[in-house]
Amino acid sequence: MNQGYDFSGWQVIAGEAVVTDSGETATTITLGSSDVTCRPVSISRNFSLPFNPIPGSIDEPVISILTVEYDAITTISAVADSGYVFDTWEVNSGTAVIAEPESSR
């Protein structure tokens, strides 16, 4: 499978066949009386992107969570409370690339 995708199953797209266990990457396919075309089916991985602002420094000091697809460009923004100035975005766990860590938008 390509990076960012998970195997979901096998699909018979032409002909007649019985897939013993379509959810397994290695399985047995019993053909009917003609040629068969099968393909693997994959689904995109989704990841959680939680935001945990420092209490008192952001307008909404609650954890919010975005769901994003693997390798997707996602726009995030922050608005500081009165008396505070946005400093930087920081990755606390996992792997992410922040294009402009000092930008609040």
C-alpha positions as CSV (number, residue, x, y, z in Angstrom):
1,M,0.0,0.0,0.0
2,N,1.0,3.6,-0.5
3,Q,2.1,5.6,2.5
4,G,-0.9,7.2,4.1
5,Y,-3.3,4.4,3.1
6,D,-4.4,1.2,4.8
7,F,-5.5,-2.0,3.1
8,S,-9.3,-2.4,3.2
9,G,-10.0,-5.5,1.2
10,W,-10.1,-7.2,-2.2
11,Q,-12.7,-6.3,-4.9
12,V,-13.6,-8.5,-7.9
13,I,-14.1,-6.0,-10.7
14,A,-14.6,-8.4,-13.7
15,G,-15.6,-12.0,-13.9
16,E,-16.9,-14.3,-11.2
17,A,-14.8,-15.3,-8.2
18,V,-15.1,-16.0,-4.5
19,V,-12.5,-14.4,-2.2
20,T,-12.0,-16.5,0.9
21,D,-11.2,-13.6,3.2
22,S,-11.4,-10.3,1.4
23,G,-10.1,-8.4,4.5
24,E,-6.7,-10.1,4.5
25,T,-3.8,-9.0,2.3
26,A,-3.0,-12.7,1.5
27,T,-6.0,-14.8,0.7
28,T,-7.4,-17.4,-1.7
29,I,-9.5,-16.5,-4.7
30,T,-11.6,-19.3,-6.3
31,L,-12.2,-18.5,-10.0
32,G,-15.4,-19.2,-11.8
33,S,-15.4,-20.3,-15.5
34,S,-13.8,-17.2,-17.0
35,D,-10.9,-14.7,-16.4
36,V,-11.2,-12.6,-13.4
37,T,-9.8,-9.1,-12.5
38,C,-9.3,-8.3,-8.9
39,R,-7.8,-5.2,-7.2
40,P,-6.8,-4.3,-3.7
41,V,-9.0,-1.6,-2.1
42,S,-7.4,1.0,0.2
43,I,-8.7,3.7,2.5
44,S,-7.0,7.0,3.4
45,R,-5.5,7.2,6.9
46,N,-7.0,10.0,9.0
47,F,-5.2,11.5,11.9
48,S,-6.2,13.6,14.8
49,L,-4.7,17.1,15.1
50,P,-5.5,18.3,18.6
51,F,-4.9,21.9,19.8
52,N,-4.1,22.5,23.4
53,P,-3.6,26.2,24.0
54,I,-2.0,27.5,27.2
55,P,-5.0,28.4,29.4
56,G,-5.7,32.2,29.5
57,S,-3.7,32.9,26.4
58,I,-6.1,32.0,23.6
59,D,-9.7,33.1,23.2
60,E,-11.0,29.5,23.5
61,P,-8.8,27.7,26.0
62,V,-10.3,24.2,25.3
63,I,-8.8,21.3,23.4
64,S,-10.1,21.2,19.9
65,I,-9.4,18.4,17.5
66,L,-9.2,18.4,13.7
67,T,-9.3,15.2,11.7
68,V,-6.9,15.4,8.7
69,E,-5.8,13.0,6.0
70,Y,-2.2,11.8,5.7
71,D,0.0,14.4,3.9
72,A,-2.8,16.9,3.6
73,I,-2.1,20.6,3.9
74,T,-4.2,21.9,6.7
75,T,-4.7,25.6,7.6
76,I,-4.7,26.4,11.3
77,S,-5.1,29.8,13.1
78,A,-5.0,31.2,16.6
79,V,-6.3,34.5,18.1
80,A,-4.7,35.6,21.3
81,D,-6.7,36.9,24.2
82,S,-6.5,40.6,25.0
83,G,-3.1,41.3,26.6
84,Y,-1.4,38.3,25.0
85,V,0.6,38.0,21.8
86,F,0.8,34.8,19.7
87,D,4.3,33.3,20.1
88,T,4.6,30.1,18.0
89,W,3.1,26.7,17.0
90,E,4.8,23.7,18.6
91,V,4.5,20.0,17.8
92,N,4.3,18.1,21.2
93,S,4.0,14.6,19.8
94,G,4.0,12.9,16.4
95,T,5.4,14.2,13.2
96,A,4.2,17.4,11.5
97,V,5.7,20.2,9.4
98,I,4.6,23.7,10.3
99,A,5.3,26.0,7.4
100,E,5.3,29.2,9.4
101,P,5.6,28.3,13.1
102,E,5.7,32.0,14.2
103,S,2.5,32.9,12.2
104,S,-0.9,32.8,14.0
105,R,-2.5,32.1,10.6
